[in-house]
Amino acid sequence: MLLTKKIPHIKQYGLKHEIDYTLDLLYYMGIVPKDKTLYVPINRSSEEKISGIFAKSGISEDDIVVTVHPGSKLPFKKMAGRTFC
């Protein structure tokens, strides 16, 4: 079905969350997912490594950690030259 019918590409407008664009492929085929929860498995050794790095940096398990990933291949997500303050 996906090779015979064109699905409109509107992702560049950023109108909804990334997961919803991905799930649109399922909706288009008549499949309704039961759950939209994102699951990311975490390798135990990776978790221990990060815990060690945090401990050495004085970051406790109760601290709030914010991660920023500044890169993107999509032009509308590139923030070069933009000011937020």
N, C-alpha and C positions, 0 to 999 in steps of 0.2 A: 504494500500500500504506500509506503513512504517513497518508493521510487517512481510511483506513477501519479501522485498528486502533490502539488506544491503547497507547502505550509507557509503562510505569510511570515516573513522575518521582521519582527518589530523589537527585538531584544535591545537594539542600540538606543531606544528611547528610555530605557530604564524605568518602565512603568510598574513593574512588580518584581518580586524577589526572584533570584536566579532559579530556585527550585521550581517555581511556578512555570517558568519558561520550559524547563526540562519536562515537567509533568504534562505540559500541553501536548507533547508528542503522544503520550498515552491517551489523553482525552480525545485527541484527533482520531485515534484508532478505536474509540468506544470503550476504553478501559478506564475505570474510575478507581484510583488507589484508595486503600482503606485508611492509610495513615501517611501524613506528610512529614513525620518526624525524621530529622536527619540523624543518622547514626555514624559515628566515626570511631572505629575500633582503635584502641590505644595499646600499643605493644608494651608489655610490662617493663622490659628493660629500658625502653625509651622514657617511660614515666619515672623510673628510678633515676635515670641520668638527669632529667630536667629537675627533679626534686633535689638532687645533689648540687646542681648549678644554682638553684634558688637559695638553698641553704648557705652556700658559700658567699652568696651576694647579700645575705641578710633578709631575704624575702621569706616570710612565714606562710603557712598554709591558710592563714586567716586574711592575708593581704589580698587586695584586689589587683590583678595584673591585666593591663590592657595591651593588646598586641596590634600593631599597625603594619599592614602590608601595602607599601606605597606604589607598587608596580601593577601594570595592567597592559594588555595588548589592545584593549578596546578604547578608541579615541575619547568617547564620552566619559570614561572613568579616569582618564589621565588628569592629574591635578596640577600640572606644571604652571607656575605663575599665578595660581589662585590663592587668595588670602581668606582665612576663616575668622580672623579676629578683627 
